[in-house]
Amino acid sequence: MLFTYYGNPSKILNILEGSFFRNIYISILESIHEYAISLNIC
């Protein structure tokens, strides 16, 4: 992938930013889900 986009640094930055924000979004959703499960158990 890096060799494909080696000539265009902006595409590399877009890929890194996309995965970065996607990981934050997934971690937030997982924490909310675990919090809801703990409320249901208690």
N, C-alpha and C positions, 0 to 999 in steps of 0.2 A: 504493500500500500504506500509506504513512504517513497519507494522508487517511482511509483506511478505519479505521485504528486510532488516529486522532488523539484520540478521546475516552477512550482507555484506555491510559495510559502503561505499565502492566505488560505489556501485550501487545507493545508496541514493545521493551521490555527483553528479553522472552522471545525475540523474533525475533533481536535482536542477539546475545544470549548463545548461542542455538542455532547461528547461523552462525559465531560466534567459535570455539566448541568443535569444530564440524564442520571448520573450516579447520585447527585444530591437529591433529585426528585424521587428516585426509587428509595433512598434511605429514609426520607421523610415519610413516604407512604408506608414503609415497613414499620417505622416507629409508631405511627398512628394506629396501624393495624394491631401491633403488639399491645398498645395501651388499651384499645377497645377489648381485646381478648382478656386482659387482666381485669378490666371492669366487669366483664361478664362472669368471670370466675368468682370474683369477690361478691 
